[in-house]
């Protein structure tokens, strides 16, 4: 080794001059200061909008409703003794378990199917469009869609149409019979029976009232002629008519010339508690039973004639209000899950999928054993993101659930608002609920952040 080589090695291993090191330190210091100046506005907003409210809420949760007396952990104890809060926690658990799982599953299925659709872009746009609708507007839309009145609620309109198509509907839901010694008697099940026994060869008039003009069929004709027909020895004739004359000039309990029959009314002949014959009234309200044996019979108008119309499903009742709101949430967020999962699906190695198909795997096997395992990281991120989101759901619950069932649909976010500002005026308990919600959200947020960092590496 030459002297020149030794000198170069010593120069390389010796520390830099003091002046050069100071300049490097000053440059790094200036870089930190510049970075801090650029980040300061964001840090200031973060502190004002996030850090300070969190710290204030934690401190406020240890004081009473007025905020003047320190109560320690009483608010947290009261929180788990309050039935409304316990119901809110139960509903939140239902949301966390049901909504993210359904959304992730729907997003996965749609993302896979969209790949095979010719107009995939238009289909994705159509499914993603609800994300552009605010939760307020979506809540109003679904509040109307779930309305109990079939004339307003589209879901109940469809339900009533399907029900009436298969089960039919009653002819005269508001009708009632004239009662009295010579009229009819109403049974417990809503049917009407004649008070006096009827024998073959008789003609009977069954007066009805309370029929709305809109319920009277257009083919209804006057019952006068039918009431005067004579019955044969082995038959019973009769007429079911609307005992009402415009202007009030008719005689109660008697068939007048201007009174119409009630067509489509079901009538039964009953003997010894058993129905032996049945008939349906004609356009003039007439009916007859032929081939009857001698004896006494009772005529009955079954309850099916007077059953109230089917009104559909009580979507916003205590039982179905939470599933109904979750359905509205699915409508909004399914496109989000589909797009994210579709982005992950587009990055899968196609040669692996094709190799599996060439080895004889069918589409279901490819989906279950290759596509889903390879998409597991994306599915996990989507699921956890939705878990964080459903824990904070507020708008849909508050808008869709009617006042009487608000407590049955409440979640932690709505309960926190109701306790603090919606009439409870107990901001100490409301702050405790906010802290509980924060503690529930933090683990999911930490998990998601770690997943993002690992994916970036």
DRENLO-813804 format. One record per residue (C-alpha): residue number from 1; residue in three letters; x, z negated, y. Coordinates in Angstrom, 3 decimals. Example, Ala and Ser with C-alpha at 12.3 -4.5 7.8 and 13.67 -1.06 7.14 Angstrom:
2
1_ALA_12.300_-7.800_-4.500
2_SER_13.670_-7.140_-1.060
//
This chain:
457
1_UNK_0.000_0.000_0.000
2_UNK_1.476_1.053_3.362
3_UNK_1.623_-1.045_6.519
4_UNK_-0.829_1.265_8.258
5_UNK_-3.424_0.731_5.530
6_UNK_-3.058_-3.060_5.695
7_UNK_-3.501_-2.999_9.475
8_UNK_-6.747_-0.940_9.226
9_UNK_-8.199_-3.286_6.599
10_UNK_-7.490_-6.349_8.753
11_UNK_-9.040_-4.701_11.787
12_UNK_-12.198_-3.851_9.794
13_UNK_-12.575_-7.387_8.423
14_UNK_-11.912_-9.160_11.703
15_UNK_-14.983_-10.250_13.778
16_UNK_-15.968_-8.116_16.802
17_UNK_-14.746_-9.205_20.187
18_UNK_-16.721_-11.955_21.915
19_UNK_-17.991_-9.610_24.654
20_UNK_-19.403_-7.120_22.193
21_UNK_-21.233_-9.872_20.228
22_UNK_-22.747_-11.238_23.459
23_UNK_-24.013_-7.783_24.404
24_UNK_-25.639_-7.399_20.969
25_UNK_-27.348_-10.783_21.285
26_UNK_-28.609_-9.957_24.763
27_UNK_-29.967_-6.606_23.521
28_UNK_-31.841_-8.328_20.683
29_UNK_-33.180_-10.946_23.109
30_UNK_-34.393_-8.253_25.487
31_UNK_-36.065_-6.437_22.570
32_UNK_-37.904_-9.607_21.569
33_UNK_-39.016_-10.222_25.153
34_UNK_-40.279_-6.647_25.522
35_UNK_-42.130_-6.868_22.195
36_UNK_-43.644_-10.210_23.244
37_UNK_-44.777_-8.744_26.575
38_UNK_-46.504_-5.866_24.808
39_UNK_-48.111_-8.218_22.259
40_UNK_-49.076_-10.870_24.837
41_UNK_-52.462_-9.306_25.842
42_UNK_-53.467_-8.991_22.202
43_UNK_-52.277_-12.557_21.450
44_UNK_-54.168_-13.817_24.493
45_UNK_-57.395_-12.157_23.329
46_UNK_-56.818_-13.373_19.778
47_UNK_-56.387_-16.927_21.010
48_UNK_-59.399_-16.779_23.331
49_UNK_-61.778_-15.048_20.913
50_UNK_-60.633_-16.392_17.535
51_UNK_-58.273_-19.356_17.592
52_UNK_-59.972_-21.370_20.339
53_UNK_-63.539_-20.971_18.938
54_UNK_-62.326_-21.955_15.474
55_UNK_-60.533_-25.071_16.726
56_UNK_-63.448_-25.985_19.003
57_UNK_-65.948_-25.607_16.142
58_UNK_-63.831_-27.781_13.865
59_UNK_-63.665_-30.482_16.533
60_UNK_-67.348_-30.170_17.429
61_UNK_-68.356_-30.631_13.787
62_UNK_-67.229_-34.272_13.987
63_UNK_-69.666_-35.136_16.807
64_UNK_-73.417_-35.674_16.910
65_UNK_-76.060_-33.261_18.204
66_UNK_-75.441_-34.201_21.834
67_UNK_-71.658_-33.920_21.444
68_UNK_-71.005_-37.349_22.958
69_UNK_-70.699_-39.586_19.896
70_UNK_-68.068_-39.221_17.186
71_UNK_-69.731_-39.274_13.748
72_UNK_-66.816_-38.288_11.518
73_UNK_-67.918_-36.519_8.348
74_UNK_-71.637_-37.321_8.725
75_UNK_-72.464_-33.715_9.570
76_UNK_-70.780_-32.505_6.398
77_UNK_-72.660_-35.113_4.361
78_UNK_-75.954_-34.181_5.997
79_UNK_-75.217_-30.520_5.362
80_UNK_-75.306_-31.021_1.605
81_UNK_-78.397_-33.256_1.758
82_UNK_-80.526_-30.842_3.785
83_UNK_-82.854_-28.798_1.485
84_UNK_-82.782_-25.801_3.871
85_UNK_-78.977_-25.753_3.833
86_UNK_-78.879_-26.032_0.041
87_UNK_-81.286_-23.081_-0.152
88_UNK_-79.045_-21.149_2.243
89_UNK_-76.038_-21.849_0.016
90_UNK_-78.020_-20.726_-3.042
91_UNK_-79.074_-17.492_-1.342
92_UNK_-75.504_-16.865_-0.179
93_UNK_-74.320_-17.225_-3.776
94_UNK_-76.960_-14.687_-4.855
95_UNK_-75.742_-12.289_-2.166
96_UNK_-72.082_-12.718_-3.169
97_UNK_-72.791_-12.225_-6.867
98_UNK_-75.312_-9.366_-6.670
99_UNK_-74.654_-7.201_-3.606
100_UNK_-70.873_-6.481_-3.952
101_UNK_-71.196_-5.817_-7.691
102_UNK_-74.104_-3.396_-7.211
103_UNK_-72.409_-1.644_-4.298
104_UNK_-69.119_-1.250_-6.151
105_UNK_-70.911_0.092_-9.227
106_UNK_-73.060_2.500_-7.214
107_UNK_-70.078_3.646_-5.175
108_UNK_-68.065_4.317_-8.337
109_UNK_-70.872_6.269_-10.037
110_UNK_-71.630_8.320_-6.942
111_UNK_-67.952_9.016_-6.252
112_UNK_-67.494_10.366_-9.781
113_UNK_-70.692_12.411_-9.684
114_UNK_-70.041_13.849_-6.223
115_UNK_-66.878_15.497_-7.534
116_UNK_-69.094_17.698_-9.686
117_UNK_-71.534_18.609_-6.889
118_UNK_-71.098_21.923_-5.146
119_UNK_-72.004_20.587_-1.697
120_UNK_-69.945_17.420_-2.074
121_UNK_-69.096_17.086_1.626
122_UNK_-72.712_17.366_2.746
123_UNK_-73.768_14.873_0.069
124_UNK_-71.134_12.372_1.188
125_UNK_-72.193_12.808_4.798
126_UNK_-75.813_12.175_3.872
127_UNK_-74.967_8.958_2.031
128_UNK_-72.584_7.775_4.735
129_UNK_-75.031_8.351_7.596
130_UNK_-76.711_4.888_7.300
131_UNK_-73.352_3.360_8.323
132_UNK_-73.988_4.838_11.772
133_UNK_-77.254_2.856_12.040
134_UNK_-76.943_-0.628_13.484
135_UNK_-78.107_-3.585_11.416
136_UNK_-80.775_-4.233_14.049
137_UNK_-82.232_-0.731_13.705
138_UNK_-81.937_-0.840_9.914
139_UNK_-83.731_-4.192_9.861
140_UNK_-86.619_-2.809_11.904
141_UNK_-86.830_0.275_9.662
142_UNK_-87.009_-1.762_6.473
143_UNK_-89.329_-4.356_7.993
144_UNK_-91.804_-1.520_8.473
145_UNK_-91.052_0.024_5.079
146_UNK_-91.730_-3.321_3.343
147_UNK_-94.971_-3.983_5.256
148_UNK_-97.776_-5.311_3.052
149_UNK_-100.358_-2.955_4.597
150_UNK_-100.259_0.362_2.659
151_UNK_-101.210_2.170_5.866
152_UNK_-97.919_0.995_7.445
153_UNK_-95.465_0.232_4.647
154_UNK_-94.213_3.354_2.894
155_UNK_-93.215_1.482_-0.275
156_UNK_-96.629_-0.084_-0.710
157_UNK_-98.291_3.232_0.114
158_UNK_-96.390_4.777_-2.806
159_UNK_-97.130_1.793_-5.062
160_UNK_-100.855_1.918_-4.280
161_UNK_-100.981_5.685_-4.882
162_UNK_-99.326_5.360_-8.294
163_UNK_-101.505_2.384_-9.246
164_UNK_-104.743_4.080_-8.251
165_UNK_-103.723_7.274_-10.053
166_UNK_-103.390_5.449_-13.385
167_UNK_-105.599_2.361_-13.086
168_UNK_-108.222_3.648_-10.680
169_UNK_-109.877_1.627_-7.960
170_UNK_-113.183_-0.177_-7.561
171_UNK_-116.104_1.781_-6.159
172_UNK_-117.508_-0.811_-3.756
173_UNK_-115.003_-3.618_-3.015
174_UNK_-117.120_-5.206_-0.261
175_UNK_-120.524_-4.890_-1.937
176_UNK_-122.576_-7.902_-3.006
177_UNK_-125.944_-8.156_-4.682
178_UNK_-129.188_-9.557_-3.347
179_UNK_-129.550_-12.933_-5.030
180_UNK_-132.673_-14.979_-5.653
181_UNK_-135.381_-15.503_-8.248
182_UNK_-136.107_-11.772_-8.505
183_UNK_-132.592_-10.543_-7.784
184_UNK_-129.173_-11.025_-9.370
185_UNK_-126.871_-13.952_-10.035
186_UNK_-123.117_-13.837_-9.519
187_UNK_-120.945_-15.059_-12.392
188_UNK_-117.588_-16.822_-12.103
189_UNK_-115.686_-13.619_-12.853
190_UNK_-117.353_-11.773_-9.941
191_UNK_-119.891_-9.781_-11.972
192_UNK_-123.646_-9.820_-11.328
193_UNK_-126.404_-10.261_-13.910
194_UNK_-130.190_-10.022_-13.693
195_UNK_-132.064_-13.309_-13.558
196_UNK_-135.049_-12.091_-15.593
197_UNK_-134.819_-10.617_-19.080
198_UNK_-135.420_-6.871_-19.398
199_UNK_-137.204_-5.201_-22.325
200_UNK_-137.258_-1.525_-23.391
201_UNK_-139.789_0.464_-21.433
202_UNK_-138.973_-1.290_-18.118
203_UNK_-137.637_0.169_-14.884
204_UNK_-135.382_-2.140_-12.851
205_UNK_-134.178_-1.938_-9.241
206_UNK_-130.839_-3.661_-8.454
207_UNK_-130.455_-4.140_-4.675
208_UNK_-126.964_-4.273_-3.124
209_UNK_-125.779_-4.995_0.417
210_UNK_-122.469_-5.172_2.261
211_UNK_-121.353_-1.616_1.462
212_UNK_-119.223_-0.227_4.260
213_UNK_-120.155_3.244_5.548
214_UNK_-116.715_4.571_4.549
215_UNK_-117.237_3.349_0.960
216_UNK_-120.560_5.166_0.544
217_UNK_-119.847_8.431_-1.332
218_UNK_-120.777_11.670_0.388
219_UNK_-122.914_12.747_-2.571
220_UNK_-125.116_9.630_-2.369
221_UNK_-128.797_10.583_-2.239
222_UNK_-132.036_8.600_-1.673
223_UNK_-133.016_6.302_-4.538
224_UNK_-136.782_6.513_-3.891
225_UNK_-137.600_9.040_-6.578
226_UNK_-135.373_7.386_-9.202
227_UNK_-137.084_4.035_-8.675
228_UNK_-140.462_5.550_-9.564
229_UNK_-139.464_7.106_-12.898
230_UNK_-141.116_5.690_-16.003
231_UNK_-139.009_4.592_-18.955
232_UNK_-139.695_5.528_-22.557
233_UNK_-140.507_2.886_-25.159
234_UNK_-136.900_2.690_-26.421
235_UNK_-135.067_2.876_-23.120
236_UNK_-134.420_0.912_-19.953
237_UNK_-134.255_2.761_-16.651
238_UNK_-133.096_1.502_-13.323
239_UNK_-131.533_2.219_-10.010
240_UNK_-128.693_0.564_-8.075
241_UNK_-129.304_1.120_-4.375
242_UNK_-128.159_0.025_-0.942
243_UNK_-130.920_-2.273_0.277
244_UNK_-130.492_-1.413_3.932
245_UNK_-132.513_0.862_6.216
246_UNK_-131.034_1.964_9.564
247_UNK_-132.978_0.253_12.339
248_UNK_-134.100_-2.604_10.093
249_UNK_-137.501_-1.106_9.307
250_UNK_-137.270_-1.401_5.518
251_UNK_-138.569_-4.113_3.191
252_UNK_-135.964_-6.402_1.640
253_UNK_-135.828_-6.140_-2.147
254_UNK_-137.840_-2.911_-2.254
255_UNK_-136.588_0.668_-2.497
256_UNK_-137.532_2.392_0.751
257_UNK_-137.534_6.129_1.299
258_UNK_-134.419_6.137_3.513
259_UNK_-132.293_3.914_1.258
260_UNK_-129.535_5.606_-0.742
261_UNK_-128.513_5.021_-4.296
262_UNK_-124.955_3.913_-5.125
263_UNK_-123.358_6.529_-7.392
264_UNK_-120.490_5.677_-9.731
265_UNK_-121.604_2.069_-10.301
266_UNK_-120.986_0.797_-13.843
267_UNK_-123.937_-0.966_-15.521
268_UNK_-124.004_-2.749_-18.886
269_UNK_-126.844_-3.889_-21.154
270_UNK_-126.041_-7.247_-22.717
271_UNK_-127.781_-8.916_-25.668
272_UNK_-126.771_-12.246_-27.187
273_UNK_-123.597_-12.247_-25.071
274_UNK_-122.474_-8.847_-26.369
275_UNK_-122.455_-5.525_-24.499
276_UNK_-124.603_-3.108_-26.463
277_UNK_-124.751_-0.179_-24.003
278_UNK_-123.184_0.919_-20.775
279_UNK_-123.888_3.623_-18.192
280_UNK_-122.702_4.936_-14.839
281_UNK_-125.109_5.553_-12.001
282_UNK_-125.864_9.081_-10.806
283_UNK_-125.802_10.296_-7.203
284_UNK_-129.210_8.699_-6.545
285_UNK_-128.085_5.420_-8.151
286_UNK_-130.158_5.931_-11.296
287_UNK_-129.087_4.913_-14.809
288_UNK_-130.765_4.573_-18.203
289_UNK_-130.072_3.119_-21.636
290_UNK_-131.740_4.917_-24.536
291_UNK_-132.136_4.046_-28.198
292_UNK_-132.524_0.310_-27.564
293_UNK_-134.143_-1.929_-30.153
294_UNK_-137.027_-4.165_-29.237
295_UNK_-136.032_-7.440_-27.645
296_UNK_-134.717_-8.935_-24.421
297_UNK_-131.676_-7.655_-22.584
298_UNK_-129.702_-8.690_-19.526
299_UNK_-128.319_-6.063_-17.180
300_UNK_-124.867_-6.683_-15.769
301_UNK_-122.817_-5.087_-13.007
302_UNK_-119.193_-5.703_-14.125
303_UNK_-116.643_-7.204_-11.735
304_UNK_-114.680_-3.919_-11.824
305_UNK_-117.270_-2.494_-9.426
306_UNK_-116.342_-5.057_-6.773
307_UNK_-112.636_-5.687_-7.332
308_UNK_-110.649_-5.663_-4.084
309_UNK_-108.401_-2.618_-3.678
310_UNK_-104.844_-2.905_-4.900
311_UNK_-102.639_-3.798_-1.939
312_UNK_-99.236_-3.174_-3.478
313_UNK_-96.279_-5.532_-3.867
314_UNK_-95.562_-8.437_-1.550
315_UNK_-92.003_-7.297_-0.839
316_UNK_-91.497_-9.878_1.896
317_UNK_-93.096_-12.774_0.030
318_UNK_-91.097_-15.873_-0.986
319_UNK_-90.219_-14.400_-4.383
320_UNK_-88.957_-10.931_-3.459
321_UNK_-87.723_-11.327_0.127
322_UNK_-84.040_-11.814_-0.805
323_UNK_-83.919_-8.850_-3.260
324_UNK_-85.740_-6.739_-0.658
325_UNK_-83.139_-7.530_2.013
326_UNK_-80.327_-6.851_-0.463
327_UNK_-81.948_-3.449_-1.066
328_UNK_-81.723_-2.694_2.666
329_UNK_-78.068_-3.777_2.620
330_UNK_-77.370_-1.419_-0.296
331_UNK_-78.896_1.468_1.651
332_UNK_-76.447_0.865_4.495
333_UNK_-73.224_0.186_2.584
334_UNK_-73.411_2.441_-0.483
335_UNK_-71.844_5.321_1.454
336_UNK_-68.957_3.092_2.528
337_UNK_-68.163_2.112_-1.060
338_UNK_-68.531_5.707_-2.265
339_UNK_-66.118_7.103_0.353
340_UNK_-63.414_4.503_-0.306
341_UNK_-63.650_4.850_-4.070
342_UNK_-63.776_8.628_-3.708
343_UNK_-60.508_8.503_-1.728
344_UNK_-58.905_6.551_-4.556
345_UNK_-60.362_8.936_-7.102
346_UNK_-58.767_11.912_-5.367
347_UNK_-55.288_10.378_-5.868
348_UNK_-55.610_9.977_-9.653
349_UNK_-53.184_12.084_-11.727
350_UNK_-55.260_15.014_-12.922
351_UNK_-52.844_15.829_-15.721
352_UNK_-53.663_12.457_-17.333
353_UNK_-57.386_13.192_-17.248
354_UNK_-56.908_16.709_-18.592
355_UNK_-54.599_15.454_-21.345
356_UNK_-57.281_12.993_-22.452
357_UNK_-59.882_15.762_-22.555
358_UNK_-57.560_17.993_-24.566
359_UNK_-57.058_15.156_-27.038
360_UNK_-60.795_15.154_-27.697
361_UNK_-62.051_12.425_-25.354
362_UNK_-65.534_12.983_-23.967
363_UNK_-66.449_12.357_-20.326
364_UNK_-67.689_8.824_-20.958
365_UNK_-64.443_7.878_-22.719
366_UNK_-62.393_9.419_-19.904
367_UNK_-64.426_7.503_-17.346
368_UNK_-64.312_4.155_-19.156
369_UNK_-60.758_4.144_-20.483
370_UNK_-58.829_6.119_-17.872
371_UNK_-60.698_6.517_-14.593
372_UNK_-61.889_2.919_-14.233
373_UNK_-58.543_1.282_-15.186
374_UNK_-56.621_3.537_-12.798
375_UNK_-59.134_2.780_-10.019
376_UNK_-59.001_-0.986_-10.620
377_UNK_-56.917_-1.723_-7.463
378_UNK_-59.282_0.287_-5.258
379_UNK_-62.360_-1.253_-6.876
380_UNK_-60.940_-4.727_-6.315
381_UNK_-60.286_-4.081_-2.620
382_UNK_-63.794_-2.656_-2.139
383_UNK_-65.376_-5.581_-3.985
384_UNK_-63.488_-8.260_-2.051
385_UNK_-64.164_-6.517_1.277
386_UNK_-67.873_-6.494_0.494
387_UNK_-67.748_-10.157_-0.540
388_UNK_-66.341_-11.039_2.891
389_UNK_-69.013_-8.922_4.549
390_UNK_-72.009_-10.366_2.675
391_UNK_-70.915_-13.928_3.429
392_UNK_-71.404_-13.147_7.120
393_UNK_-74.667_-11.189_6.826
394_UNK_-77.062_-12.254_9.567
395_UNK_-78.910_-9.392_11.267
396_UNK_-80.802_-8.054_8.267
397_UNK_-81.942_-11.474_7.090
398_UNK_-83.068_-12.577_10.531
399_UNK_-84.954_-9.361_11.327
400_UNK_-86.516_-8.400_7.983
401_UNK_-87.684_-11.823_6.777
402_UNK_-91.008_-12.809_8.445
403_UNK_-91.279_-16.229_10.038
404_UNK_-93.219_-17.932_7.187
405_UNK_-90.555_-16.956_4.624
406_UNK_-87.518_-17.207_6.888
407_UNK_-86.416_-20.371_5.114
408_UNK_-86.765_-18.713_1.679
409_UNK_-84.438_-15.876_2.733
410_UNK_-81.978_-17.820_4.881
411_UNK_-78.229_-17.610_4.233
412_UNK_-75.388_-19.642_5.708
413_UNK_-75.011_-17.433_8.796
414_UNK_-78.715_-17.549_9.688
415_UNK_-78.942_-21.250_8.872
416_UNK_-75.990_-21.931_11.179
417_UNK_-77.766_-20.088_14.008
418_UNK_-81.145_-21.722_13.343
419_UNK_-79.650_-25.216_13.267
420_UNK_-77.606_-24.648_16.410
421_UNK_-79.799_-22.464_18.630
422_UNK_-83.005_-21.514_16.786
423_UNK_-84.886_-24.752_17.387
424_UNK_-82.674_-27.299_15.655
425_UNK_-80.438_-27.851_18.722
426_UNK_-77.901_-29.651_16.544
427_UNK_-74.633_-27.924_17.286
428_UNK_-72.687_-30.594_15.433
429_UNK_-74.363_-29.674_12.151
430_UNK_-74.213_-26.002_13.093
431_UNK_-70.447_-26.278_13.655
432_UNK_-70.072_-27.915_10.239
433_UNK_-71.917_-24.955_8.701
434_UNK_-69.590_-22.592_10.567
435_UNK_-66.544_-24.417_9.203
436_UNK_-67.988_-24.211_5.683
437_UNK_-68.533_-20.472_6.094
438_UNK_-64.941_-20.080_7.362
439_UNK_-63.554_-21.970_4.371
440_UNK_-65.508_-19.722_2.019
441_UNK_-64.316_-16.513_3.688
442_UNK_-60.610_-17.406_4.010
443_UNK_-59.700_-17.140_0.254
444_UNK_-61.218_-13.658_0.035
445_UNK_-59.402_-12.589_3.231
446_UNK_-56.064_-13.901_1.944
447_UNK_-56.564_-12.111_-1.359
448_UNK_-57.339_-8.847_0.415
449_UNK_-54.311_-9.108_2.718
450_UNK_-52.022_-9.705_-0.234
451_UNK_-53.465_-6.719_-2.040
452_UNK_-52.827_-4.504_0.995
453_UNK_-49.239_-5.706_1.253
454_UNK_-48.541_-5.107_-2.417
455_UNK_-50.030_-1.612_-2.206
456_UNK_-47.798_-0.795_0.796
457_UNK_-44.702_-1.795_-1.155
//
